[in-house]
């Protein structure tokens, strides 16, 4: 129930939005990386969620980081504290920035005088009950206080019941049997990505689906955004032309309609989940999310650049095969007969379907001269594949219905995971017990001076920094059930936490290999002095890349 007091009025509508461009300079290490560009259509605070799951004007694409993306300057300009926080984000600690996020979101909260949201939920159907409420709840309700009551339970909600509701609902949403998310094929710990679509639409069909499902479609909206930045970038929510074109005819016009396809893709549910994740952050329900989102989802949510090595945590087998191309000669690459295209089995027709990574990509051969361009195209396809684009658009749009993109400038992808999933308790005794030592460490193990300095350093850290170490070494802040004894590779093979020695002439700082749960420690001459400082630097600067190689 959305209980509004008829004697009060809502705050006046915001002024015309002013946009600021967030981009990376040519000198920045991420200048050639890819970053998401998200635009959201104008929304009335009293509007119900879009029946198609995507509003007209919701637009998601990938561009190069040097081109950047826009965020609304309205929130930053109107909030001096947020403005100061964004200016100081690079030098502030995670805790300080998270506090700034909480203050910025608190200023957006709609007070009790304007209404509250009451939910009555059955535990076993938390997602179903929440989704039913989502379809009946105006947008403004997501920034009101929520009060949850569980069926046949007497508890009064002072925050704990809402937190339990979101934990149950998201556990159901991310479950293997629910079909909305899948376990990622990268990294040594389990993370989750959106599930592949049950059918593959051509880009033109998908864009037509969104346009025809929108309640307010105009020629102006259909023609906007026709020139998309970035090579091969493809967007949803508007009517872009060109870019990645699929020449196959796996889906005839008679096989789909806007209404049936949006239901088939479950876009409304993805938008609800996006709003749910945003609400968890909005209400500071840290630790509610038991499932760890994949780095791809986290980086899309915060607007952090993607680099080639992120593929290691998205699709490890693809990353390994593409990495081999970097060391091959031109003749060897040409002998593989690769083209700028990707073949994929259509889940509906069970017939291979070819997606071109650029204009006439199926006719363009890969060679040493265009290898970097090919690797970027494959990264783009892995991050934003045709069979996930609409789900990702709905998920991100839902999240930012609640949390403005400008506020997310304060957090990195790793830090958003910590904010949603909470800090794990890292048992150092368990960690030390199940550690394998290799190289120069094999003989003395924990008693080697470098290893002894490592354990002594970690023992002084708080839970937040230990969680960063766990993220850095394994790719996730969550341990599997059973702790360090059950760490695995992606293929299920046991892979214990490992400390390996590396010569100083090969590495000055410690480096992590998250797919193998391994940290390489340089053989410092004065480990008790050098290692704490170098390891601390590596941990703090691992937030942007998921690698220190």
C-alpha positions in Angstrom: 0.0 0.0 0.0 1.2 3.5 -0.9 -0.4 5.6 1.8 -0.4 9.2 0.8 -1.6 12.2 2.9 -4.0 14.1 0.6 -3.4 17.3 2.6 0.2 17.5 1.5 1.9 18.1 -1.8 4.9 16.5 -3.3 8.1 18.5 -3.7 8.1 20.5 -7.0 9.4 18.8 -10.1 13.1 19.2 -10.8 14.3 21.9 -13.2 15.5 21.0 -16.7 18.4 18.6 -16.4 21.9 19.7 -17.1 24.4 17.1 -18.2 28.1 16.8 -17.4 30.4 14.5 -19.3 32.5 12.0 -17.4 35.4 10.8 -19.5 39.0 9.7 -19.3 41.9 11.7 -20.8 44.3 10.4 -23.5 47.0 10.1 -20.9 44.8 7.9 -18.6 45.5 4.2 -18.5 41.8 3.5 -19.2 41.6 5.9 -22.2 41.2 3.0 -24.6 39.0 0.9 -22.3 35.3 0.5 -22.8 32.6 2.1 -20.6 28.9 2.0 -20.6 26.8 5.0 -21.7 23.4 5.0 -20.1 20.6 7.5 -20.8 17.3 7.4 -19.0 14.0 8.8 -20.3 12.1 11.4 -18.4 10.0 9.9 -15.7 7.1 11.2 -13.7 7.4 10.4 -10.0 3.8 9.3 -10.0 4.2 6.9 -12.9 3.9 3.2 -12.7 6.7 1.0 -14.1 6.8 0.5 -17.8 4.8 -2.6 -19.0 7.6 -3.5 -21.4 10.3 -3.3 -18.7 12.1 -0.5 -20.7 10.9 3.0 -21.0 11.1 5.0 -24.3 14.3 6.9 -23.9 16.2 4.3 -21.9 19.4 3.8 -23.8 22.4 1.6 -23.1 25.5 1.2 -25.1 29.3 0.8 -24.8 31.8 3.5 -25.9 35.4 4.1 -25.4 36.3 5.7 -22.0 37.9 8.6 -23.7 34.5 9.5 -25.1 32.8 9.0 -21.7 29.2 9.2 -20.6 26.8 11.9 -19.3 25.4 12.2 -15.8 22.9 14.7 -14.6 24.6 17.7 -13.0 21.3 18.6 -11.2 22.0 16.5 -8.1 25.7 17.5 -7.9 24.9 21.2 -8.3 22.1 21.1 -5.8 24.1 19.2 -3.2 27.3 20.9 -2.0 28.3 17.8 0.0 27.9 15.5 -3.1 29.8 18.0 -5.2 32.7 18.0 -2.7 32.6 14.2 -2.4 32.8 13.7 -6.2 35.8 16.2 -6.3 37.6 14.3 -3.6 36.5 10.7 -4.5 40.0 9.7 -5.6 41.6 10.6 -2.2 38.8 9.7 0.2 38.7 6.2 1.8 36.0 3.8 1.0 34.3 4.3 4.3 34.3 8.1 3.8 32.8 7.8 0.3 30.2 5.3 1.4 29.1 7.8 4.1 28.9 10.4 1.4 26.7 8.1 -0.7 24.4 7.6 2.3 24.1 11.3 2.9 23.3 12.0 -0.7 20.6 9.3 -0.8 19.1 10.5 2.5 18.5 13.9 0.9 16.4 12.2 -1.8 14.3 10.3 0.7 10.6 11.2 0.7 9.4 11.8 4.3 6.6 10.1 6.1 4.4 13.1 5.7 4.2 12.3 2.0 3.5 8.6 2.4 5.0 5.2 3.2 4.9 1.8 1.6 3.5 -1.2 3.4 4.1 -4.8 2.2 2.6 -8.0 3.4 4.8 -10.9 2.2 4.9 -14.7 2.4 8.5 -15.8 3.0 8.4 -18.6 0.4 7.1 -16.2 -2.2 9.1 -13.1 -1.4 10.1 -12.4 -5.0 6.6 -13.0 -6.3 5.1 -10.7 -3.7 7.6 -8.0 -4.2 7.2 -8.2 -8.0 3.4 -7.9 -7.6 3.9 -4.8 -5.4 6.4 -3.4 -8.0 3.8 -3.4 -10.7 1.4 -1.4 -8.6 3.8 1.1 -7.0 4.5 4.5 -8.3 8.1 5.6 -8.8 8.1 7.9 -5.8 7.3 5.0 -3.6 10.9 3.6 -4.0 12.3 6.6 -2.1 9.7 6.3 0.7 10.2 4.3 3.9 9.1 0.7 3.5 7.4 -1.4 6.3 7.3 -5.2 5.7 5.1 -7.7 7.5 5.5 -11.4 7.0 2.4 -13.5 6.7 1.4 -15.0 10.1 4.3 -13.3 11.9 4.1 -10.7 14.6 7.4 -8.8 14.0 7.3 -5.0 13.6 9.6 -3.6 10.9 12.3 -1.3 12.3 14.5 -2.1 9.4 15.3 -5.8 10.1 12.2 -7.2 8.4 12.8 -5.1 5.2 16.4 -6.3 5.2 15.2 -10.0 5.5 12.6 -9.4 2.8 15.2 -8.2 0.3 17.6 -11.1 1.3 14.8 -13.6 0.6 13.6 -12.0 -2.6 17.1 -11.6 -4.1 18.1 -15.2 -3.1 15.0 -16.4 -5.1 15.8 -14.0 -8.0 19.4 -15.3 -8.3 18.6 -19.0 -7.8 19.6 -21.4 -10.5 16.0 -22.6 -10.9 14.5 -19.2 -11.4 16.2 -18.7 -14.8 16.9 -14.9 -14.5 20.6 -15.3 -13.7 23.4 -17.8 -14.5 26.6 -18.7 -12.9 29.5 -16.9 -14.6 32.1 -18.8 -16.6 35.0 -16.8 -15.1 36.8 -16.6 -11.8 37.4 -19.2 -9.1 34.4 -18.2 -7.0 30.7 -18.2 -8.0 29.4 -14.9 -9.4 26.2 -14.3 -11.3 25.5 -12.7 -14.7 22.1 -12.2 -16.4 20.8 -15.3 -18.2 20.9 -15.5 -21.9 17.7 -14.7 -23.7 15.5 -17.6 -24.6 15.5 -16.3 -28.2 17.8 -14.0 -30.1 16.4 -11.0 -31.8 18.0 -9.0 -34.6 19.0 -5.5 -33.4 16.3 -3.9 -35.5 13.6 -6.3 -34.1 14.8 -5.6 -30.5 14.7 -1.9 -31.0 11.2 -2.1 -32.6 10.1 -4.2 -29.6 11.1 -1.4 -27.2 9.6 1.4 -29.3 6.2 -0.4 -29.9 6.0 -1.4 -26.2 6.4 2.2 -25.0 3.3 4.2 -24.3 4.7 7.4 -25.8 6.6 6.9 -29.0 7.2 9.8 -31.2 9.1 10.4 -34.4 11.5 12.6 -32.5 12.3 9.8 -30.0 12.7 7.3 -32.8 15.2 9.5 -34.7 17.3 10.6 -31.7 20.6 8.9 -30.9 21.0 7.8 -34.5 24.7 8.6 -34.4 26.2 6.4 -31.8 29.7 7.0 -30.5 32.2 4.1 -30.4 33.0 1.6 -33.1 30.3 -1.0 -33.4 28.3 0.2 -30.4 24.8 -1.0 -30.3 22.1 0.5 -28.0 18.6 -0.4 -26.9 15.7 1.9 -26.0 16.0 4.2 -29.1 16.3 3.6 -32.8 20.0 3.5 -33.6 21.0 2.7 -37.2 24.1 0.8 -38.2 26.5 -0.7 -35.8 26.5 -4.4 -35.1 24.1 -6.0 -37.7 22.9 -9.6 -37.7 22.4 -10.8 -41.2 20.9 -14.2 -40.3 17.1 -14.7 -40.3 16.7 -16.9 -37.3 13.6 -14.9 -36.1 10.8 -14.2 -38.6 8.4 -11.3 -38.0 5.7 -13.8 -37.2 7.7 -15.4 -34.4 7.6 -12.5 -32.0 5.6 -9.5 -30.9 6.5 -6.7 -28.5 4.1 -8.0 -25.8 5.0 -11.7 -26.0 8.7 -11.1 -26.4 9.0 -8.6 -23.5 7.3 -11.2 -21.3 9.5 -14.0 -22.7 12.6 -11.9 -21.9 11.1 -11.1 -18.4 12.2 -7.5 -18.7 9.7 -6.3 -16.0 11.4 -8.7 -13.6 14.8 -7.4 -14.4 13.7 -3.9 -13.8 12.2 -4.9 -10.5 15.5 -6.5 -9.5 17.4 -3.4 -10.6 15.1 -1.3 -8.4 15.5 -3.8 -5.6 19.3 -3.6 -5.7 19.0 0.2 -5.7 16.6 0.1 -2.8 19.0 -2.0 -0.8 21.7 0.6 -1.3 19.2 3.5 -0.7 18.1 2.0 2.6 21.7 0.9 3.6 20.7 -2.8 3.8 24.3 -3.9 3.4 24.9 -7.6 3.4 21.4 -8.6 2.2 22.7 -9.9 -1.1 24.1 -13.4 -0.7 24.8 -13.8 -4.4 27.8 -11.9 -5.7 27.1 -10.1 -9.0 29.7 -10.7 -11.7 32.3 -7.9 -12.4 30.4 -7.1 -15.6 27.2 -6.2 -13.8 29.1 -4.3 -11.1 31.1 -2.2 -13.6 27.9 -1.5 -15.7 26.1 -0.3 -12.5 28.8 2.2 -11.4 30.1 3.2 -14.9 33.6 1.8 -14.5 35.8 1.0 -17.6 36.2 -2.5 -18.9 39.7 -3.7 -19.9 40.7 -6.8 -21.7 41.7 -8.7 -18.6 38.1 -8.3 -17.2 37.3 -11.1 -19.6 39.1 -13.4 -17.1 36.2 -13.0 -14.7 33.5 -12.9 -17.4 34.4 -15.8 -19.6 37.7 -17.4 -18.6 37.9 -19.8 -21.6 37.4 -17.0 -24.1 40.0 -14.9 -22.3 42.6 -17.7 -22.4 42.0 -18.4 -26.1 42.2 -14.7 -27.1 45.2 -14.2 -24.9 47.1 -16.8 -27.0 46.6 -14.6 -30.1 48.8 -11.9 -28.6 51.8 -14.2 -28.8 51.2 -15.6 -32.2 52.8 -14.6 -35.5 50.8 -13.0 -38.3 51.0 -16.2 -40.3 49.7 -18.2 -37.4 46.8 -15.9 -36.8 45.8 -15.9 -40.5 45.9 -19.7 -40.5 43.1 -19.7 -38.0 40.8 -18.0 -40.6 39.2 -15.8 -38.0 36.8 -13.0 -39.0 35.1 -10.1 -37.2 32.1 -12.3 -36.4 30.8 -14.5 -33.7 28.8 -17.7 -34.2 26.2 -18.6 -31.5 23.5 -21.2 -31.3 20.0 -19.7 -31.3 18.3 -21.2 -28.2 14.9 -21.1 -30.0 15.8 -22.6 -33.4 18.9 -24.5 -32.3 20.5 -23.2 -35.5 23.9 -21.4 -35.5 23.5 -17.6 -35.8 26.3 -15.3 -36.9 26.7 -11.9 -35.4 29.1 -9.5 -37.1 31.3 -7.4 -34.9 31.5 -4.6 -37.4 30.1 -3.7 -40.8 30.6 -6.7 -43.1 32.6 -8.4 -40.3 32.0 -11.9 -41.7 34.2 -10.9 -44.7 36.9 -9.2 -42.7 39.9 -11.4 -41.8 41.8 -11.1 -38.5 45.5 -10.5 -38.7 48.3 -9.1 -36.6 47.6 -5.6 -37.9 44.0 -5.4 -36.7 44.3 -7.8 -33.7 43.9 -5.0 -31.1 40.7 -4.0 -32.8 39.5 -7.6 -32.9 40.2 -8.1 -29.2 38.3 -4.9 -28.3 35.3 -6.1 -30.5 35.3 -9.4 -28.7 35.4 -7.7 -25.3 32.5 -5.5 -26.4 30.6 -8.5 -27.5 31.3 -10.4 -24.2 30.2 -7.4 -22.0 27.2 -6.4 -24.0 26.1 -9.5 -26.1 23.0 -9.3 -28.3 21.2 -12.0 -26.2 21.6 -10.0 -22.9 21.3 -6.3 -24.0 17.6 -5.8 -23.2 17.9 -7.5 -19.8 20.9 -5.4 -19.0 19.1 -2.2 -20.1 16.1 -3.1 -17.9 18.3 -4.0 -14.9 20.4 -0.8 -15.1 17.4 1.4 -15.7 15.7 0.0 -12.6 18.7 0.5 -10.4 19.0 4.1 -11.5 15.3 4.7 -11.0 16.3 4.7 -7.3 19.9 5.6 -7.2 21.0 8.5 -9.5 24.1 7.8 -11.7 25.8 10.8 -10.2 25.9 9.2 -6.8 27.5 6.1 -8.2 30.5 8.2 -9.2 31.7 7.7 -5.6 32.0 3.9 -5.7 34.0 1.4 -7.7 32.7 -1.9 -8.8 34.4 -3.8 -6.0 33.1 -1.3 -3.4 29.5 -1.7 -4.7 29.8 -5.4 -4.2 30.9 -4.8 -0.6 28.1 -2.3 -0.1 25.5 -4.8 -1.3 27.0 -8.1 -0.1 28.5 -6.9 3.1 31.9 -7.6 4.6 32.8 -11.3 4.9 34.5 -12.6 8.0 37.9 -13.9 6.9 39.1 -16.5 9.3 42.9 -16.2 9.1 43.4 -19.6 10.8 41.3 -21.2 8.2 43.0 -19.3 5.4 46.5 -20.2 6.7 45.5 -23.8 7.2 44.4 -24.2 3.6 47.2 -22.3 1.9 49.6 -23.9 -0.6 53.2 -22.6 -0.9 55.1 -22.7 -4.2 58.5 -21.6 -5.5 61.0 -20.5 -2.9 58.2 -20.7 -0.3 57.7 -24.5 -0.7 60.3 -25.6 1.8 59.8 -23.2 4.8 56.1 -22.4 3.9 54.6 -19.9 6.5 58.0 -19.6 8.1 59.7 -18.1 5.0 60.5 -14.5 5.9 58.3 -13.1 3.0 55.4 -15.4 4.0 55.8 -14.6 7.6 55.7 -10.9 6.8 52.5 -11.5 4.7 50.6 -13.2 7.5 51.8 -10.6 10.0 50.6 -7.8 7.8 47.2 -9.3 7.1 46.7 -10.0 10.8 46.7 -6.3 11.5 44.0 -5.5 8.9 40.3 -4.9 9.7 37.5 -6.8 8.0 37.2 -4.3 5.2 40.8 -4.6 4.0 40.7 -8.4 4.5 37.6 -8.4 2.2 39.6 -6.4 -0.4 42.3 -9.0 -0.2 39.8 -11.8 -0.7 38.3 -10.0 -3.7 41.8 -9.4 -5.2 42.9 -13.0 -4.8 39.7 -14.8 -5.7 37.6 -12.3 -7.7 34.9 -12.2 -5.1 34.3 -11.0 -1.5 32.3 -14.1 -0.8 33.8 -17.5 0.2 32.1 -20.7 -0.8 30.3 -22.8 1.9 33.0 -24.6 3.8 35.4 -21.6 3.6 38.9 -21.8 2.1 38.9 -25.5 2.0 36.3 -25.4 -0.8 37.9 -22.8 -3.1 37.5 -24.0 -6.7 38.3 -23.0 -10.3 35.4 -22.2 -12.7 35.3 -25.9 -13.9 34.8 -27.1 -10.3 38.4 -28.4 -9.8 39.7 -27.6 -6.3 42.2 -24.7 -6.3 43.5 -23.9 -2.8 44.7 -20.4 -1.9 48.3 -20.2 -3.0 51.3 -18.0 -2.2 54.0 -18.2 -4.9 57.4 -16.5 -5.0 58.5 -14.2 -7.8 61.9 -12.6 -8.4 62.1 -8.9 -7.8 63.3 -8.3 -11.3 59.9 -9.6 -12.6 57.6 -7.8 -10.1 58.1 -5.0 -7.6 54.5 -5.3 -6.2 52.5 -8.4 -5.2 50.2 -9.5 -8.0 47.1 -11.7 -8.0 45.7 -14.3 -10.3 42.1 -14.5 -9.3 41.2 -17.5 -11.5 43.8 -19.5 -9.7 43.3 -18.1 -6.1 47.0 -17.2 -6.2 49.1 -14.3 -5.0 52.7 -13.8 -6.2 54.9 -12.3 -3.6 58.3 -10.7 -4.6 61.3 -11.9 -2.8 62.0 -8.7 -0.9 65.4 -8.2 0.8 63.7 -6.6 3.8 60.2 -8.3 3.8 59.2 -7.0 7.2 59.7 -3.4 6.0 58.9 -3.6 2.3 56.0 -6.1 2.0 53.4 -4.3 4.3 53.7 -1.1 2.2 53.8 -2.8 -1.2 50.9 -5.2 -0.3 48.8 -2.3 1.0 49.4 -0.4 -2.2 48.4 -3.4 -4.3 45.2 -3.9 -2.4 44.1 -0.3 -2.5 44.8 0.1 -6.2 43.3 -3.2 -7.3 39.8 -1.7 -7.1 39.8 -0.5 -10.7 41.2 -3.4 -12.6 40.7 -6.8 -10.9 44.3 -7.5 -11.7 47.8 -6.3 -10.9 49.5 -8.0 -13.8 
